[in-house]
């Protein structure tokens, strides 16, 4: 039972982290393209990836 709960907790944390990274790296919704990113959000280098053409 302990192994099951540990795997469940680890899987939950991995899903939250993966979803957060995907959300921060995603394109802005229509109408929000020119909106400023809040100062507390860490820059992940998305613009650099888009300019290099790896993303497209």
PQR file of N, CA, C, O and H, with PARSE charges and radii, in Angstrom:
ATOM      1  N   UNK A   1       0.830  -1.204   0.000 -0.4000 1.5000
ATOM      2  CA  UNK A   1       0.000   0.000   0.000 -0.0000 2.0000
ATOM      3  C   UNK A   1       0.866   1.257   0.000  0.5500 1.7000
ATOM      4  O   UNK A   1       0.523   2.256  -0.633 -0.5500 1.4000
ATOM      5  N   UNK A   2       1.996   1.201   0.716 -0.4000 1.5000
ATOM      6  CA  UNK A   2       2.884   2.364   0.785 -0.0000 2.0000
ATOM      7  C   UNK A   2       3.472   2.678  -0.585  0.5500 1.7000
ATOM      8  O   UNK A   2       3.592   3.843  -0.966 -0.5500 1.4000
ATOM      9  H   UNK A   2       2.275   0.390   1.230  0.4000 1.0000
ATOM     10  N   UNK A   3       3.840   1.627  -1.327 -0.4000 1.5000
ATOM     11  CA  UNK A   3       4.406   1.836  -2.667 -0.0000 2.0000
ATOM     12  C   UNK A   3       3.361   2.479  -3.575  0.5500 1.7000
ATOM     13  O   UNK A   3       3.677   3.387  -4.343 -0.5500 1.4000
ATOM     14  H   UNK A   3       3.742   0.681  -1.018  0.4000 1.0000
ATOM     15  N   UNK A   4       2.133   2.015  -3.489 -0.4000 1.5000
ATOM     16  CA  UNK A   4       1.055   2.576  -4.303 -0.0000 2.0000
ATOM     17  C   UNK A   4       0.859   4.063  -4.017  0.5500 1.7000
ATOM     18  O   UNK A   4       0.752   4.866  -4.944 -0.5500 1.4000
ATOM     19  H   UNK A   4       1.876   1.277  -2.865  0.4000 1.0000
ATOM     20  N   UNK A   5       0.812   4.424  -2.754 -0.4000 1.5000
ATOM     21  CA  UNK A   5       0.611   5.832  -2.392 -0.0000 2.0000
ATOM     22  C   UNK A   5       1.808   6.686  -2.801  0.5500 1.7000
ATOM     23  O   UNK A   5       1.638   7.837  -3.203 -0.5500 1.4000
ATOM     24  H   UNK A   5       0.898   3.772  -2.001  0.4000 1.0000
ATOM     25  N   UNK A   6       3.009   6.135  -2.703 -0.4000 1.5000
ATOM     26  CA  UNK A   6       4.206   6.865  -3.132 -0.0000 2.0000
ATOM     27  C   UNK A   6       4.167   7.116  -4.632  0.5500 1.7000
ATOM     28  O   UNK A   6       4.420   8.232  -5.087 -0.5500 1.4000
ATOM     29  H   UNK A   6       3.147   5.199  -2.377  0.4000 1.0000
ATOM     30  N   UNK A   7       3.850   6.078  -5.400 -0.4000 1.5000
ATOM     31  CA  UNK A   7       3.751   6.245  -6.853 -0.0000 2.0000
ATOM     32  C   UNK A   7       2.639   7.218  -7.230  0.5500 1.7000
ATOM     33  O   UNK A   7       2.791   8.006  -8.164 -0.5500 1.4000
ATOM     34  H   UNK A   7       3.645   5.172  -5.031  0.4000 1.0000
ATOM     35  N   UNK A   8       1.547   7.166  -6.522 -0.4000 1.5000
ATOM     36  CA  UNK A   8       0.441   8.088  -6.770 -0.0000 2.0000
ATOM     37  C   UNK A   8       0.874   9.529  -6.518  0.5500 1.7000
ATOM     38  O   UNK A   8       0.574  10.417  -7.318 -0.5500 1.4000
ATOM     39  H   UNK A   8       1.423   6.527  -5.763  0.4000 1.0000
ATOM     40  N   UNK A   9       1.571   9.764  -5.420 -0.4000 1.5000
ATOM     41  CA  UNK A   9       2.031  11.114  -5.084 -0.0000 2.0000
ATOM     42  C   UNK A   9       3.068  11.605  -6.087  0.5500 1.7000
ATOM     43  O   UNK A   9       3.008  12.754  -6.524 -0.5500 1.4000
ATOM     44  H   UNK A   9       1.814   9.044  -4.771  0.4000 1.0000
ATOM     45  N   UNK A  10       4.018  10.748  -6.458 -0.4000 1.5000
ATOM     46  CA  UNK A  10       5.049  11.137  -7.430 -0.0000 2.0000
ATOM     47  C   UNK A  10       4.403  11.429  -8.782  0.5500 1.7000
ATOM     48  O   UNK A  10       4.758  12.412  -9.433 -0.5500 1.4000
ATOM     49  H   UNK A  10       4.067   9.814  -6.103  0.4000 1.0000
ATOM     50  N   UNK A  11       3.475  10.604  -9.208 -0.4000 1.5000
ATOM     51  CA  UNK A  11       2.782  10.838 -10.475 -0.0000 2.0000
ATOM     52  C   UNK A  11       2.005  12.145 -10.472  0.5500 1.7000
ATOM     53  O   UNK A  11       1.983  12.862 -11.472 -0.5500 1.4000
ATOM     54  H   UNK A  11       3.186   9.806  -8.680  0.4000 1.0000
ATOM     55  N   UNK A  12       1.373  12.452  -9.357 -0.4000 1.5000
ATOM     56  CA  UNK A  12       0.632  13.708  -9.246 -0.0000 2.0000
ATOM     57  C   UNK A  12       1.571  14.904  -9.378  0.5500 1.7000
ATOM     58  O   UNK A  12       1.264  15.856 -10.097 -0.5500 1.4000
ATOM     59  H   UNK A  12       1.391  11.869  -8.544  0.4000 1.0000
ATOM     60  N   UNK A  13       2.703  14.864  -8.695 -0.4000 1.5000
ATOM     61  CA  UNK A  13       3.670  15.966  -8.758 -0.0000 2.0000
ATOM     62  C   UNK A  13       4.217  16.111 -10.175  0.5500 1.7000
ATOM     63  O   UNK A  13       4.352  17.232 -10.667 -0.5500 1.4000
ATOM     64  H   UNK A  13       2.953  14.091  -8.112  0.4000 1.0000
ATOM     65  N   UNK A  14       4.530  15.013 -10.831 -0.4000 1.5000
ATOM     66  CA  UNK A  14       5.040  15.069 -12.202 -0.0000 2.0000
ATOM     67  C   UNK A  14       3.989  15.666 -13.137  0.5500 1.7000
ATOM     68  O   UNK A  14       4.328  16.466 -14.009 -0.5500 1.4000
ATOM     69  H   UNK A  14       4.421  14.103 -10.431  0.4000 1.0000
ATOM     70  N   UNK A  15       2.743  15.299 -12.973 -0.4000 1.5000
ATOM     71  CA  UNK A  15       1.669  15.861 -13.807 -0.0000 2.0000
ATOM     72  C   UNK A  15       1.512  17.359 -13.581  0.5500 1.7000
ATOM     73  O   UNK A  15       1.326  18.112 -14.537 -0.5500 1.4000
ATOM     74  H   UNK A  15       2.468  14.649 -12.264  0.4000 1.0000
ATOM     75  N   UNK A  16       1.583  17.795 -12.345 -0.4000 1.5000
ATOM     76  CA  UNK A  16       1.459  19.222 -12.041 -0.0000 2.0000
ATOM     77  C   UNK A  16       2.625  19.990 -12.656  0.5500 1.7000
ATOM     78  O   UNK A  16       2.416  21.033 -13.277 -0.5500 1.4000
ATOM     79  H   UNK A  16       1.733  17.183 -11.568  0.4000 1.0000
ATOM     80  N   UNK A  17       3.840  19.494 -12.492 -0.4000 1.5000
ATOM     81  CA  UNK A  17       5.012  20.177 -13.054 -0.0000 2.0000
ATOM     82  C   UNK A  17       4.957  20.209 -14.578  0.5500 1.7000
ATOM     83  O   UNK A  17       5.227  21.246 -15.183 -0.5500 1.4000
ATOM     84  H   UNK A  17       4.009  18.648 -11.988  0.4000 1.0000
ATOM     85  N   UNK A  18       4.616  19.098 -15.198 -0.4000 1.5000
ATOM     86  CA  UNK A  18       4.522  19.051 -16.658 -0.0000 2.0000
ATOM     87  C   UNK A  18       3.440  19.974 -17.188  0.5500 1.7000
ATOM     88  O   UNK A  18       3.649  20.665 -18.184 -0.5500 1.4000
ATOM     89  H   UNK A  18       4.397  18.255 -14.707  0.4000 1.0000
ATOM     90  N   UNK A  19       2.295  19.992 -16.539 -0.4000 1.5000
ATOM     91  CA  UNK A  19       1.213  20.889 -16.955 -0.0000 2.0000
ATOM     92  C   UNK A  19       1.573  22.349 -16.777  0.5500 1.7000
ATOM     93  O   UNK A  19       1.221  23.186 -17.609 -0.5500 1.4000
ATOM     94  H   UNK A  19       2.125  19.431 -15.730  0.4000 1.0000
ATOM     95  N   UNK A  20       2.274  22.661 -15.696 -0.4000 1.5000
ATOM     96  CA  UNK A  20       2.694  24.045 -15.462 -0.0000 2.0000
ATOM     97  C   UNK A  20       3.677  24.505 -16.527  0.5500 1.7000
ATOM     98  O   UNK A  20       3.556  25.614 -17.047 -0.5500 1.4000
ATOM     99  H   UNK A  20       2.561  21.981 -15.020  0.4000 1.0000
ATOM    100  N   UNK A  21       4.641  23.667 -16.852 -0.4000 1.5000
ATOM    101  CA  UNK A  21       5.603  24.025 -17.901 -0.0000 2.0000
ATOM    102  C   UNK A  21       4.905  24.206 -19.243  0.5500 1.7000
ATOM    103  O   UNK A  21       5.213  25.147 -19.975 -0.5500 1.4000
ATOM    104  H   UNK A  21       4.739  22.766 -16.430  0.4000 1.0000
ATOM    105  N   UNK A  22       3.986  23.332 -19.572 -0.4000 1.5000
ATOM    106  CA  UNK A  22       3.255  23.451 -20.832 -0.0000 2.0000
ATOM    107  C   UNK A  22       2.415  24.721 -20.863  0.5500 1.7000
ATOM    108  O   UNK A  22       2.332  25.385 -21.896 -0.5500 1.4000
ATOM    109  H   UNK A  22       3.737  22.568 -18.977  0.4000 1.0000
ATOM    110  N   UNK A  23       1.796  25.059 -19.748 -0.4000 1.5000
ATOM    111  CA  UNK A  23       0.965  26.263 -19.683 -0.0000 2.0000
ATOM    112  C   UNK A  23       1.809  27.521 -19.860  0.5500 1.7000
ATOM    113  O   UNK A  23       1.429  28.426 -20.602 -0.5500 1.4000
ATOM    114  H   UNK A  23       1.864  24.520 -18.909  0.4000 1.0000
ATOM    115  N   UNK A  24       2.962  27.579 -19.174 -0.4000 1.5000
ATOM    116  CA  UNK A  24       3.825  28.749 -19.290 -0.0000 2.0000
ATOM    117  C   UNK A  24       4.422  28.877 -20.687  0.5500 1.7000
ATOM    118  O   UNK A  24       4.645  29.992 -21.157 -0.5500 1.4000
ATOM    119  H   UNK A  24       3.271  26.843 -18.571  0.4000 1.0000
ATOM    120  N   UNK A  25       4.683  27.768 -21.352 -0.4000 1.5000
ATOM    121  CA  UNK A  25       5.324  27.796 -22.661 -0.0000 2.0000
ATOM    122  C   UNK A  25       4.324  27.937 -23.808  0.5500 1.7000
ATOM    123  O   UNK A  25       4.731  28.142 -24.952 -0.5500 1.4000
ATOM    124  H   UNK A  25       4.501  26.862 -20.970  0.4000 1.0000
ATOM    125  N   UNK A  26       3.035  27.832 -23.528 -0.4000 1.5000
ATOM    126  CA  UNK A  26       2.034  27.871 -24.589 -0.0000 2.0000
ATOM    127  C   UNK A  26       1.855  29.288 -25.134  0.5500 1.7000
ATOM    128  O   UNK A  26       2.231  30.276 -24.502 -0.5500 1.4000
ATOM    129  H   UNK A  26       2.704  27.665 -22.599  0.4000 1.0000
ATOM    130  N   UNK A  27       1.273  29.350 -26.317 -0.4000 1.5000
ATOM    131  CA  UNK A  27       0.998  30.654 -26.916 -0.0000 2.0000
ATOM    132  C   UNK A  27      -0.165  31.309 -26.185  0.5500 1.7000
ATOM    133  O   UNK A  27      -0.977  30.642 -25.543 -0.5500 1.4000
ATOM    134  H   UNK A  27       0.967  28.548 -26.831  0.4000 1.0000
ATOM    135  N   UNK A  28      -0.223  32.608 -26.296 -0.4000 1.5000
ATOM    136  CA  UNK A  28      -1.279  33.357 -25.604 -0.0000 2.0000
ATOM    137  C   UNK A  28      -2.614  33.194 -26.341  0.5500 1.7000
ATOM    138  O   UNK A  28      -2.631  33.012 -27.559 -0.5500 1.4000
ATOM    139  H   UNK A  28       0.436  33.150 -26.818  0.4000 1.0000
ATOM    140  N   UNK A  29      -3.717  33.258 -25.613 -0.4000 1.5000
ATOM    141  CA  UNK A  29      -5.035  33.164 -26.240 -0.0000 2.0000
ATOM    142  C   UNK A  29      -5.290  34.365 -27.155  0.5500 1.7000
ATOM    143  O   UNK A  29      -4.650  35.405 -27.002 -0.5500 1.4000
ATOM    144  H   UNK A  29      -3.703  33.406 -24.624  0.4000 1.0000
ATOM    145  N   UNK A  30      -6.219  34.229 -28.103 -0.4000 1.5000
ATOM    146  CA  UNK A  30      -6.540  35.350 -28.982 -0.0000 2.0000
ATOM    147  C   UNK A  30      -6.913  36.596 -28.186  0.5500 1.7000
ATOM    148  O   UNK A  30      -7.710  36.531 -27.250 -0.5500 1.4000
ATOM    149  H   UNK A  30      -6.739  33.385 -28.228  0.4000 1.0000
ATOM    150  N   UNK A  31      -6.335  37.720 -28.565 -0.4000 1.5000
ATOM    151  CA  UNK A  31      -6.581  38.979 -27.880 -0.0000 2.0000
ATOM    152  C   UNK A  31      -5.563  39.295 -26.804  0.5500 1.7000
ATOM    153  O   UNK A  31      -5.526  40.422 -26.310 -0.5500 1.4000
ATOM    154  H   UNK A  31      -5.688  37.772 -29.326  0.4000 1.0000
ATOM    155  N   UNK A  32      -4.738  38.334 -26.429 -0.4000 1.5000
ATOM    156  CA  UNK A  32      -3.745  38.525 -25.368 -0.0000 2.0000
ATOM    157  C   UNK A  32      -2.319  38.500 -25.919  0.5500 1.7000
ATOM    158  O   UNK A  32      -1.368  38.436 -25.140 -0.5500 1.4000
ATOM    159  H   UNK A  32      -4.768  37.419 -26.831  0.4000 1.0000
ATOM    160  N   UNK A  33      -2.150  38.548 -27.234 -0.4000 1.5000
ATOM    161  CA  UNK A  33      -0.828  38.408 -27.838 -0.0000 2.0000
ATOM    162  C   UNK A  33       0.160  39.467 -27.354  0.5500 1.7000
ATOM    163  O   UNK A  33       1.342  39.172 -27.172 -0.5500 1.4000
ATOM    164  H   UNK A  33      -2.922  38.600 -27.867  0.4000 1.0000
ATOM    165  N   UNK A  34      -0.311  40.689 -27.144 -0.4000 1.5000
ATOM    166  CA  UNK A  34       0.587  41.783 -26.756 -0.0000 2.0000
ATOM    167  C   UNK A  34       0.591  42.049 -25.253  0.5500 1.7000
ATOM    168  O   UNK A  34       1.175  43.035 -24.804 -0.5500 1.4000
ATOM    169  H   UNK A  34      -1.270  40.928 -27.292  0.4000 1.0000
ATOM    170  N   UNK A  35      -0.041  41.197 -24.484 -0.4000 1.5000
ATOM    171  CA  UNK A  35      -0.098  41.396 -23.032 -0.0000 2.0000
ATOM    172  C   UNK A  35       1.266  41.122 -22.402  0.5500 1.7000
ATOM    173  O   UNK A  35       2.007  40.245 -22.848 -0.5500 1.4000
ATOM    174  H   UNK A  35      -0.515  40.396 -24.848  0.4000 1.0000
ATOM    175  N   UNK A  36       1.579  41.880 -21.368 -0.4000 1.5000
ATOM    176  CA  UNK A  36       2.848  41.706 -20.656 -0.0000 2.0000
ATOM    177  C   UNK A  36       2.768  40.483 -19.740  0.5500 1.7000
ATOM    178  O   UNK A  36       1.732  40.211 -19.133 -0.5500 1.4000
ATOM    179  H   UNK A  36       0.977  42.592 -21.007  0.4000 1.0000
ATOM    180  N   UNK A  37       3.865  39.764 -19.653 -0.4000 1.5000
ATOM    181  CA  UNK A  37       3.958  38.654 -18.705 -0.0000 2.0000
ATOM    182  C   UNK A  37       4.216  39.229 -17.321  0.5500 1.7000
ATOM    183  O   UNK A  37       5.047  40.126 -17.182 -0.5500 1.4000
ATOM    184  H   UNK A  37       4.706  39.985 -20.146  0.4000 1.0000
ATOM    185  N   UNK A  38       3.529  38.741 -16.294 -0.4000 1.5000
ATOM    186  CA  UNK A  38       3.781  39.259 -14.942 -0.0000 2.0000
ATOM    187  C   UNK A  38       5.248  39.096 -14.550  0.5500 1.7000
ATOM    188  O   UNK A  38       5.917  38.164 -14.996 -0.5500 1.4000
ATOM    189  H   UNK A  38       2.853  38.013 -16.407  0.4000 1.0000
ATOM    190  N   UNK A  39       5.739  40.004 -13.718 -0.4000 1.5000
ATOM    191  CA  UNK A  39       7.152  39.994 -13.315 -0.0000 2.0000
ATOM    192  C   UNK A  39       7.518  38.732 -12.534  0.5500 1.7000
ATOM    193  O   UNK A  39       8.670  38.302 -12.582 -0.5500 1.4000
ATOM    194  H   UNK A  39       5.196  40.762 -13.355  0.4000 1.0000
ATOM    195  N   UNK A  40       6.563  38.125 -11.813 -0.4000 1.5000
ATOM    196  CA  UNK A  40       6.881  36.965 -10.985 -0.0000 2.0000
ATOM    197  C   UNK A  40       7.017  35.677 -11.782  0.5500 1.7000
ATOM    198  O   UNK A  40       7.458  34.663 -11.241 -0.5500 1.4000
ATOM    199  H   UNK A  40       5.626  38.474 -11.774  0.4000 1.0000
ATOM    200  N   UNK A  41       6.640  35.699 -13.081 -0.4000 1.5000
ATOM    201  CA  UNK A  41       6.759  34.506 -13.917 -0.0000 2.0000
ATOM    202  C   UNK A  41       8.178  34.433 -14.472  0.5500 1.7000
ATOM    203  O   UNK A  41       8.652  35.370 -15.113 -0.5500 1.4000
ATOM    204  H   UNK A  41       6.282  36.523 -13.520  0.4000 1.0000
ATOM    205  N   UNK A  42       8.840  33.325 -14.223 -0.4000 1.5000
ATOM    206  CA  UNK A  42      10.215  33.140 -14.676 -0.0000 2.0000
ATOM    207  C   UNK A  42      10.237  32.937 -16.189  0.5500 1.7000
ATOM    208  O   UNK A  42       9.397  32.226 -16.740 -0.5500 1.4000
ATOM    209  H   UNK A  42       8.455  32.564 -13.702  0.4000 1.0000
ATOM    210  N   UNK A  43      11.197  33.564 -16.850 -0.4000 1.5000
ATOM    211  CA  UNK A  43      11.348  33.394 -18.289 -0.0000 2.0000
ATOM    212  C   UNK A  43      11.927  32.015 -18.567  0.5500 1.7000
ATOM    213  O   UNK A  43      12.942  31.642 -17.978 -0.5500 1.4000
ATOM    214  H   UNK A  43      11.879  34.142 -16.402  0.4000 1.0000
ATOM    215  N   UNK A  44      11.299  31.257 -19.454 -0.4000 1.5000
ATOM    216  CA  UNK A  44      11.753  29.911 -19.751 -0.0000 2.0000
ATOM    217  C   UNK A  44      12.510  29.825 -21.068  0.5500 1.7000
ATOM    218  O   UNK A  44      12.897  28.733 -21.483 -0.5500 1.4000
ATOM    219  H   UNK A  44      10.475  31.560 -19.933  0.4000 1.0000
ATOM    220  N   UNK A  45      12.725  30.942 -21.726 -0.4000 1.5000
ATOM    221  CA  UNK A  45      13.467  30.917 -22.982 -0.0000 2.0000
ATOM    222  C   UNK A  45      12.618  30.506 -24.173  0.5500 1.7000
ATOM    223  O   UNK A  45      13.156  30.027 -25.171 -0.5500 1.4000
ATOM    224  H   UNK A  45      12.410  31.829 -21.389  0.4000 1.0000
ATOM    225  N   UNK A  46      11.328  30.678 -24.094 -0.4000 1.5000
ATOM    226  CA  UNK A  46      10.435  30.260 -25.168 -0.0000 2.0000
ATOM    227  C   UNK A  46      10.700  31.059 -26.434  0.5500 1.7000
ATOM    228  O   UNK A  46      10.698  30.499 -27.530 -0.5500 1.4000
ATOM    229  H   UNK A  46      10.890  31.067 -23.283  0.4000 1.0000
ATOM    230  N   UNK A  47      10.927  32.349 -26.298 -0.4000 1.5000
ATOM    231  CA  UNK A  47      11.168  33.182 -27.482 -0.0000 2.0000
ATOM    232  C   UNK A  47      12.430  32.736 -28.215  0.5500 1.7000
ATOM    233  O   UNK A  47      12.469  32.734 -29.445 -0.5500 1.4000
ATOM    234  H   UNK A  47      10.929  32.804 -25.407  0.4000 1.0000
ATOM    235  N   UNK A  48      13.447  32.363 -27.470 -0.4000 1.5000
ATOM    236  CA  UNK A  48      14.684  31.894 -28.090 -0.0000 2.0000
ATOM    237  C   UNK A  48      14.426  30.603 -28.873  0.5500 1.7000
ATOM    238  O   UNK A  48      14.967  30.419 -29.963 -0.5500 1.4000
ATOM    239  H   UNK A  48      13.415  32.365 -26.471  0.4000 1.0000
ATOM    240  N   UNK A  49      13.609  29.719 -28.321 -0.4000 1.5000
ATOM    241  CA  UNK A  49      13.279  28.465 -28.999 -0.0000 2.0000
ATOM    242  C   UNK A  49      12.479  28.753 -30.267  0.5500 1.7000
ATOM    243  O   UNK A  49      12.733  28.149 -31.310 -0.5500 1.4000
ATOM    244  H   UNK A  49      13.169  29.869 -27.435  0.4000 1.0000
ATOM    245  N   UNK A  50      11.522  29.665 -30.187 -0.4000 1.5000
ATOM    246  CA  UNK A  50      10.707  29.989 -31.363 -0.0000 2.0000
ATOM    247  C   UNK A  50      11.546  30.615 -32.464  0.5500 1.7000
ATOM    248  O   UNK A  50      11.331  30.322 -33.641 -0.5500 1.4000
ATOM    249  H   UNK A  50      11.316  30.156 -29.340  0.4000 1.0000
ATOM    250  N   UNK A  51      12.508  31.480 -32.106 -0.4000 1.5000
ATOM    251  CA  UNK A  51      13.358  32.123 -33.106 -0.0000 2.0000
ATOM    252  C   UNK A  51      14.281  31.121 -33.785  0.5500 1.7000
ATOM    253  O   UNK A  51      14.622  31.295 -34.955 -0.5500 1.4000
ATOM    254  H   UNK A  51      12.682  31.718 -31.150  0.4000 1.0000
ATOM    255  N   UNK A  52      14.691  30.075 -33.074 -0.4000 1.5000
ATOM    256  CA  UNK A  52      15.600  29.086 -33.649 -0.0000 2.0000
ATOM    257  C   UNK A  52      14.875  28.148 -34.614  0.5500 1.7000
ATOM    258  O   UNK A  52      15.520  27.460 -35.405 -0.5500 1.4000
ATOM    259  H   UNK A  52      14.414  29.933 -32.123  0.4000 1.0000
ATOM    260  N   UNK A  53      13.553  28.112 -34.560 -0.4000 1.5000
ATOM    261  CA  UNK A  53      12.780  27.279 -35.470 -0.0000 2.0000
ATOM    262  C   UNK A  53      12.571  25.860 -34.977  0.5500 1.7000
ATOM    263  O   UNK A  53      11.970  25.052 -35.684 -0.5500 1.4000
ATOM    264  H   UNK A  53      13.028  28.670 -33.917  0.4000 1.0000
ATOM    265  N   UNK A  54      13.046  25.537 -33.792 -0.4000 1.5000
ATOM    266  CA  UNK A  54      12.891  24.191 -33.252 -0.0000 2.0000
ATOM    267  C   UNK A  54      11.434  23.916 -32.930  0.5500 1.7000
ATOM    268  O   UNK A  54      10.966  22.788 -33.082 -0.5500 1.4000
ATOM    269  H   UNK A  54      13.535  26.194 -33.218  0.4000 1.0000
ATOM    270  N   UNK A  55      10.717  24.932 -32.489 -0.4000 1.5000
ATOM    271  CA  UNK A  55       9.329  24.795 -32.052 -0.0000 2.0000
ATOM    272  C   UNK A  55       8.376  24.553 -33.218  0.5500 1.7000
ATOM    273  O   UNK A  55       7.343  23.905 -33.047 -0.5500 1.4000
ATOM    274  H   UNK A  55      11.097  25.848 -32.366  0.4000 1.0000
ATOM    275  N   UNK A  56       8.709  25.066 -34.399 -0.4000 1.5000
ATOM    276  CA  UNK A  56       7.745  25.009 -35.504 -0.0000 2.0000
ATOM    277  C   UNK A  56       7.935  23.872 -36.448  0.5500 1.7000
ATOM    278  O   UNK A  56       7.179  23.734 -37.409 -0.5500 1.4000
ATOM    279  H   UNK A  56       9.548  25.593 -34.539  0.4000 1.0000
TER
END
